[in-house]
Amino acid sequence: MELAASCVGYCGADLKALCTEAAIRAFREKYPQVYTSDDKFLIDVESVKVEKYHFIEAMSTITPAAHRGSVVQSRPLSLVVAPCLQRHLQNVMNYISDIFPPLTVSSELTKLTMLSYGSAIPLVYRPRLLLCGGDGVGLVNILHPLDFSNFLHELEKFPVHSLGLPSLLSDPSAKTPEEAVVHIFGEARRATPSILYIPQFNLWWDTAHEQLRAVLLTLLEELPSDLPILLLGTSSISLAEFDGNPYSIFPQRSVYQVDKPSTEDRSLFFDHLIEAAMSVLLEFVTKRPKESASLPELPKVPKVASGPKVSELKAKVEAEQHALRRLRMCLRDVCNR
C-alpha cells in the first residue's frame, strides 16, 4: 500500500519498469560476480529477494509519464510529518466528502444520478474549501503548495487545474492571466468532476489586480451551483486580514483553520523520528560485515562439447548450393564461347 501511494502518475509501462529495475538491483546485490566476468555461472534465481529499499532506489531513476509533460500537483503524505498532519488530513477529507459527493461515489453512479435527477436533487452546491493557519502552526511545512499536495493526493482520481500565479503566467495558450483563467475554467468544465486549486491564496489576492479578481469571481458565479467542480485553496493568514472582499470567493463556512500540533502529535512525531534513526543505525551495523567479506566463488556452467547445430548445417548446405549455381553459370558461358 505504501508503494502504491508513492506511484502517483505512473502508467502501466512505468510500473513494469519500476518492478524490473527493482529486480535487477536485487540481482546485482545478490550476484555481483555476474557483472565482473564473461563466464556463465550457475545461479539460484529463487534466492534473489526484492526488498522495499530496492523499490525506493529504483523510483529515483524513473520519471513517470505524467511527470514528463506537466507538473503533478499531488504526492503522498510524507512519513516524517504524517504524525502532525494526519489529523488535519482526516478532518479535511471528511469535510470534502460532505460537500463533494463524487469523492465517495463512483463516477458512473454520480453521472447517472445527476442525469436522473438533474437540478431537482442536486448532489453538490458550490463546493469550496480554504485551508488557513495562523502563526506558529508550521505553515511553511503544512500549507506550502508542495505539502498541500498531500491533500490533493487523496483526490488523485480527479483532474487538478492550478490557478496559481506561476500557472497563469506560464500558460502558452494565453497572452494575459485573464485569458489563462478563462482557459483553465473551460478545461475544468469539460472534465467534471474536477478540482480548481489556488495555492497561497493570500499572495494571489494581494498580487492580482482588480480585473483578474473580477474575471475569477465572474467565472465562479457563472458555474452552475450543482456542477461538481471543487475549489480548493491555501492561505497563511485568516480571511479577516485580507484586503477587499475575499468572502466572495471563499465564504466563512468553507474555511478550515489549521491549529498547532497537539502534544500527542508532537510525541508521536519524535517517536517515529527516533525509531527511524535507530533503524538506520542498526541497518548500518548489520551490513558492515557483509561489505567487508569477500564474495563467494560461483560455480561455472560446464562446457559441453557438441557438434554443429542444425541451423549451421542448413546454412552450409545453402552456401554450397549457391556456389554450385554460380559455377554452372560460369561453365555455361565458357562452353557457349
Disulfide bonds with the S-S distance in Angstrom:
none
